C-alpha cells in the first residue's frame, strides 16, 4: 500500500511540476509578446485594452449568431449591410473575403461592395469578415451558417471572393496574434472533408500562450514551404469547390464564381492555384493584370494598417466591373 501511495505521490508531483512549468512558460511568453505588441503593432490594432492575461477560447460571435452579425454598425468586428438595395429587381451578388473586401476603416460608401453595386446596378451582399479566410465563406454557404445565409439571400447568380496572401495561413491559425484573445474558427481537413474545430477542451488548450506561439511558428513554416504547395492549394480549391457546389445545389442554377487575387503583395503558389481553380471552372482575376499602378504606394494602401484606400477601389472597381460584364 505504501509503495502504491509513493507511486501516486510521484505521479502527482510530476503533474504539478509539469503544469507549473507550463504556466511559467505561458507567463513568460505573454510578457514577451506584450512587449513586441507594444513596440511593433500598427495603429489599426486598437486592442491593447484586450491584452490582459487570460485564456480565451470562445468561438467568434458569428458562429452562434450569424443572422445578427451583418448589421452594418460602425464596428470592424461585425459585418456590413447589403449595398444597392434600391436595385431590388436585380439578381444579387455576394462578396466574400476578409478586411480587404469588408473595407477596413472605410465608410460604407467607400467600399468595393458599394461602388460595384452602383456600377452594375445590382444589390451586393458584403459577407466579408475581418480577419477571415476561406473557411468563413464555407461556414456561411455550406456549414452551420447556411440556414441564415440562404434566408438572407434568397437568390444569386454571382459570387466574388477577394483573396490576399495571408488567407493561406488563416485556414489553420486560431489566433491572429499570440497576445490577442480573439479566437478564429478553423476546420480540420481529412480525406477531402472539413470538420469544424469546436471541441471546447481542445480549444481551451489552444488558448495557451505557449501553444499559440508554437502553433503560429509551425504554421508559418508550413505555409511558406514550397514542398507543401500542392497540399495547400488543394485545400484552398476544396473550400471554393464545396462552396460553389452548395450554392448551385441550393439555387438550382450555375453560379459565376470570380476569385480576385489582390496580389499587390505576392501570393505564394499563385500560378499553381490559378491553374487548379480555372480547371474547376472558376474565373480568376489578378489585379496585377488589371492595372500597372503600384497599389502599395500610400495613395492606394494605408501605410498604418496595410489596407486598400478608397482610391484603390476607385481605380479597381470599374476594371473588375468590366470583367464581370464580359463573362
C-alpha positions as CSV (number, residue, x, y, z in Angstrom):
1,X,0.0,0.0,0.0
2,X,2.8,2.4,0.9
3,X,4.5,1.6,-2.4
4,X,1.4,2.4,-4.3
5,X,0.9,5.7,-2.4
6,X,4.5,6.5,-3.2
7,X,3.9,5.9,-6.9
8,X,0.8,8.1,-6.9
9,X,2.7,10.8,-5.0
10,X,5.5,10.8,-7.6
11,X,3.0,10.9,-10.4
12,X,1.1,13.8,-8.7
13,X,4.2,15.7,-8.0
14,X,5.4,15.3,-11.6
15,X,2.0,16.5,-12.9
16,X,2.2,19.6,-10.6
17,X,5.8,20.3,-11.8
18,X,4.8,20.0,-15.5
19,X,1.7,22.2,-15.1
20,X,3.8,24.7,-13.1
21,X,6.5,24.8,-15.8
22,X,3.8,25.1,-18.5
23,X,2.2,28.0,-16.6
24,X,5.6,29.8,-16.2
25,X,6.2,29.3,-19.9
26,X,2.8,30.9,-20.6
27,X,3.5,33.9,-18.4
28,X,7.0,34.4,-20.0
29,X,5.5,34.1,-23.5
30,X,2.7,36.5,-22.6
31,X,5.0,39.3,-21.4
32,X,7.5,38.7,-24.2
33,X,4.8,39.2,-26.8
34,X,3.2,42.0,-24.9
35,X,6.4,44.0,-25.3
36,X,6.6,43.1,-29.0
37,X,2.9,44.1,-29.4
38,X,3.6,47.5,-27.7
39,X,6.6,48.1,-29.9
40,X,5.6,46.8,-33.3
41,X,1.8,46.9,-33.5
42,X,0.4,49.0,-36.2
43,X,-2.2,51.7,-35.4
44,X,-5.3,49.8,-36.5
45,X,-4.9,47.2,-33.8
46,X,-6.5,49.3,-31.1
47,X,-6.7,46.2,-29.0
48,X,-4.3,46.9,-26.2
49,X,-7.2,47.1,-23.7
50,X,-8.0,43.4,-24.6
51,X,-4.5,42.2,-24.0
52,X,-5.0,41.0,-20.4
53,X,-3.5,37.7,-19.3
54,X,-6.1,35.0,-19.6
55,X,-7.3,32.0,-21.5
56,X,-9.9,33.0,-24.2
57,X,-11.2,30.1,-26.1
58,X,-14.8,31.0,-27.2
59,X,-15.6,30.7,-30.9
60,X,-16.4,34.1,-32.6
61,X,-19.9,35.5,-32.3
62,X,-20.9,34.8,-35.9
63,X,-20.6,31.0,-35.2
64,X,-23.7,31.3,-32.9
65,X,-25.3,34.5,-34.2
66,X,-24.6,34.9,-38.0
67,X,-28.1,36.4,-38.6
68,X,-27.3,39.5,-36.5
69,X,-23.6,39.7,-37.4
70,X,-24.1,41.6,-40.7
71,X,-25.8,44.6,-39.0
72,X,-23.9,47.5,-40.6
73,X,-22.8,49.0,-37.3
74,X,-19.6,51.0,-37.4
75,X,-17.6,48.2,-35.8
76,X,-14.8,46.4,-37.6
77,X,-15.6,43.2,-35.7
78,X,-19.1,43.0,-37.2
79,X,-20.3,42.8,-40.8
80,X,-21.7,45.2,-43.4
81,X,-25.3,45.6,-44.5
82,X,-26.0,44.9,-48.2
83,X,-25.4,47.7,-50.8
84,X,-27.6,48.7,-53.7
85,X,-30.9,47.5,-52.1
86,X,-32.7,50.0,-54.4
87,X,-31.9,47.7,-57.3
88,X,-34.5,45.3,-55.9
89,X,-35.3,43.8,-59.3
90,X,-31.7,42.7,-59.9
91,X,-30.2,39.3,-59.2
92,X,-27.9,39.9,-56.2
93,X,-24.1,39.3,-56.0
94,X,-22.3,38.1,-52.9
95,X,-18.7,39.2,-51.9
96,X,-16.7,37.0,-49.6
97,X,-13.2,37.7,-48.1
98,X,-11.5,39.5,-45.2
99,X,-11.0,43.1,-44.2
100,X,-10.0,44.0,-47.7
101,X,-13.4,43.0,-49.0
102,X,-15.1,44.4,-45.9
103,X,-13.4,47.8,-46.3
104,X,-11.4,48.1,-43.2
105,X,-11.8,51.6,-41.7
106,X,-13.7,52.8,-44.8
107,X,-17.1,54.4,-44.8
108,X,-19.9,52.2,-46.2
109,X,-19.8,54.3,-49.5
110,X,-16.1,53.9,-49.9
111,X,-16.0,50.1,-50.2
112,X,-15.8,47.8,-53.2
113,X,-19.3,46.4,-52.5
114,X,-20.9,49.9,-52.5
115,X,-19.1,51.1,-55.6
116,X,-19.6,47.8,-57.5
117,X,-23.3,47.7,-56.6
118,X,-23.9,51.2,-58.2
119,X,-21.7,50.4,-61.2
120,X,-23.5,47.2,-62.0
121,X,-26.9,48.4,-60.8
122,X,-27.2,45.3,-58.6
123,X,-27.7,44.5,-55.0
124,X,-24.5,43.3,-53.4
125,X,-24.3,41.4,-50.1
126,X,-20.9,42.0,-48.5
127,X,-20.4,38.8,-46.4
128,X,-16.7,39.5,-45.7
129,X,-15.4,39.0,-42.2
130,X,-12.4,41.0,-40.9
131,X,-9.5,38.6,-40.3
132,X,-11.3,35.9,-42.2
133,X,-10.3,33.4,-44.9
134,X,-11.8,30.6,-47.0
135,X,-13.4,28.9,-44.0
136,X,-15.6,32.0,-43.3
137,X,-17.1,31.6,-46.8
138,X,-17.5,27.9,-46.3
139,X,-19.2,28.3,-42.9
140,X,-21.8,30.6,-44.4
141,X,-22.6,28.8,-47.6
142,X,-22.0,25.1,-46.6
143,X,-21.8,24.6,-42.9
144,X,-23.9,25.7,-39.9
145,X,-24.3,29.3,-41.1
146,X,-26.0,28.2,-44.4
147,X,-29.6,28.4,-43.0
148,X,-29.2,32.1,-42.1
149,X,-27.2,32.8,-45.3
150,X,-29.9,31.4,-47.6
151,X,-32.7,33.1,-45.6
152,X,-31.0,36.4,-46.0
153,X,-30.1,35.9,-49.7
154,X,-33.0,34.1,-51.5
155,X,-31.4,34.4,-54.9
156,X,-28.0,35.0,-56.5
157,X,-26.0,34.1,-59.6
158,X,-22.6,35.7,-59.0
159,X,-20.0,35.3,-56.2
160,X,-16.8,37.3,-55.8
161,X,-14.0,36.3,-53.4
162,X,-11.2,38.7,-52.7
163,X,-8.1,36.8,-51.8
164,X,-4.8,38.1,-50.2
165,X,-1.6,36.2,-49.4
166,X,-2.4,35.8,-45.7
167,X,-5.5,33.7,-46.4
168,X,-3.5,30.5,-46.6
169,X,-2.2,30.6,-43.1
170,X,-5.6,31.8,-41.7
171,X,-7.1,28.5,-42.8
172,X,-5.4,26.9,-39.8
173,X,-4.4,29.8,-37.5
174,X,-6.7,30.0,-34.4
175,X,-5.3,33.3,-33.2
176,X,-4.1,36.3,-35.3
177,X,-1.5,37.1,-32.6
178,X,-0.2,35.3,-29.6
179,X,-1.2,38.3,-27.4
180,X,-4.8,38.8,-28.7
181,X,-7.7,36.9,-27.2
182,X,-9.9,36.8,-30.3
183,X,-10.2,33.2,-31.5
184,X,-10.7,32.4,-35.2
185,X,-12.7,29.3,-36.1
186,X,-10.9,26.7,-38.2
187,X,-11.6,23.3,-39.7
188,X,-9.7,20.1,-39.7
189,X,-9.3,18.7,-43.2
190,X,-9.0,14.9,-43.7
191,X,-9.9,12.7,-46.6
192,X,-11.3,15.6,-48.6
193,X,-13.7,16.6,-45.8
194,X,-13.9,19.6,-43.5
195,X,-14.9,19.4,-39.8
196,X,-15.4,22.4,-37.6
197,X,-12.8,22.5,-34.7
198,X,-15.4,23.2,-31.9
199,X,-14.2,20.9,-29.2
200,X,-14.2,23.1,-26.1
201,X,-11.5,21.3,-24.3
202,X,-9.1,21.3,-27.3
203,X,-9.9,25.0,-27.9
204,X,-9.1,25.7,-24.3
205,X,-5.7,24.1,-24.7
206,X,-5.1,26.1,-27.9
207,X,-5.7,29.3,-25.9
208,X,-2.4,28.8,-24.0
209,X,0.2,31.4,-25.0
210,X,2.8,28.7,-25.3
211,X,0.6,26.7,-27.6
212,X,-0.4,29.8,-29.6
213,X,3.3,30.7,-30.1
214,X,4.4,27.2,-31.1
215,X,1.4,26.8,-33.4
216,X,1.9,30.1,-35.2
217,X,5.6,29.3,-35.7
218,X,4.8,25.9,-37.1
219,X,2.1,27.2,-39.4
220,X,4.3,30.0,-40.7
221,X,7.0,27.4,-41.6
222,X,4.5,25.0,-43.1
223,X,2.7,27.5,-45.4
224,X,6.0,29.1,-46.5
225,X,7.5,25.8,-47.5
226,X,7.1,25.2,-51.3
227,X,7.2,21.5,-50.7
228,X,3.6,21.9,-49.3
229,X,2.3,23.9,-52.3
230,X,0.2,21.0,-53.7
231,X,-1.5,20.3,-50.3
232,X,-2.1,23.9,-49.5
233,X,-3.6,24.7,-52.9
234,X,-5.6,21.5,-52.9
235,X,-7.2,22.5,-49.6
236,X,-7.8,26.1,-50.8
237,X,-9.5,24.8,-54.0
238,X,-11.6,22.4,-52.0
239,X,-13.1,25.3,-50.0
240,X,-14.1,27.1,-53.2
241,X,-15.4,23.9,-54.8
242,X,-17.5,22.9,-51.8
243,X,-18.9,26.4,-51.6
244,X,-19.8,26.6,-55.3
245,X,-21.4,23.2,-55.3
246,X,-23.6,24.1,-52.3
247,X,-24.7,27.4,-53.8
248,X,-25.5,25.7,-57.2
249,X,-27.4,23.0,-55.4
250,X,-29.5,25.4,-53.3
251,X,-30.2,28.0,-56.0
252,X,-30.6,25.3,-58.7
253,X,-28.5,27.2,-61.2
254,X,-25.0,27.7,-62.4
255,X,-23.0,30.3,-60.3
256,X,-20.4,32.6,-61.8
257,X,-17.6,32.5,-59.3
258,X,-14.9,35.1,-59.5
259,X,-11.7,34.9,-57.4
260,X,-9.9,38.2,-57.4
261,X,-6.3,37.8,-56.4
262,X,-5.3,41.1,-54.6
263,X,-1.6,40.4,-55.4
264,X,-0.2,43.8,-54.8
265,X,1.8,41.6,-52.3
266,X,2.7,38.4,-54.0
267,X,0.5,35.4,-53.3
268,X,2.6,32.2,-52.9
269,X,1.9,29.4,-55.4
270,X,-0.3,31.8,-57.4
271,X,0.2,30.1,-60.8
272,X,-0.4,26.6,-59.4
273,X,-3.5,27.8,-57.5
274,X,-4.8,29.7,-60.6
275,X,-4.5,26.7,-62.8
276,X,-6.3,24.4,-60.4
277,X,-9.1,26.9,-59.9
278,X,-9.6,27.6,-63.7
279,X,-9.6,23.8,-64.3
280,X,-12.6,23.7,-61.9
281,X,-14.4,26.4,-63.8
282,X,-13.6,29.4,-61.5
283,X,-12.8,32.8,-63.1
284,X,-9.5,34.1,-61.6
285,X,-8.6,37.8,-61.9
286,X,-5.2,39.1,-60.8
287,X,-5.2,42.8,-60.0
288,X,-1.6,43.0,-61.3
289,X,-3.0,42.2,-64.7
290,X,-5.8,44.8,-64.4
291,X,-3.5,47.8,-63.8
292,X,0.1,48.9,-64.0
293,X,-0.3,51.2,-60.9
294,X,1.7,50.3,-57.9
295,X,-1.0,49.5,-55.4
296,X,1.4,49.5,-52.5
297,X,2.0,53.3,-52.6
298,X,0.4,55.5,-50.0
299,X,-2.3,56.7,-52.4
300,X,-3.7,53.2,-52.7
301,X,-2.6,51.5,-49.4
302,X,-2.9,52.9,-46.0
303,X,0.6,52.7,-44.5
304,X,-0.5,52.5,-40.9
305,X,-2.8,49.4,-41.3
306,X,-1.9,47.9,-44.7
307,X,-5.4,48.1,-46.2
308,X,-6.7,49.5,-49.5
309,X,-7.8,53.1,-49.6
310,X,-10.9,54.4,-51.3
311,X,-8.6,55.5,-54.2
312,X,-7.6,51.8,-54.7
313,X,-11.3,50.8,-55.1
314,X,-12.0,53.8,-57.3
315,X,-9.3,52.5,-59.6
316,X,-10.0,48.8,-59.4
317,X,-13.8,48.6,-59.2
318,X,-14.5,49.8,-62.8
319,X,-11.9,47.3,-64.1
320,X,-13.5,44.5,-62.1
321,X,-16.9,45.6,-63.3
322,X,-15.8,45.3,-66.9
323,X,-14.6,41.8,-66.3
324,X,-17.9,40.8,-64.7
325,X,-19.8,42.2,-67.6
326,X,-17.6,40.4,-70.1
327,X,-18.4,36.9,-68.8
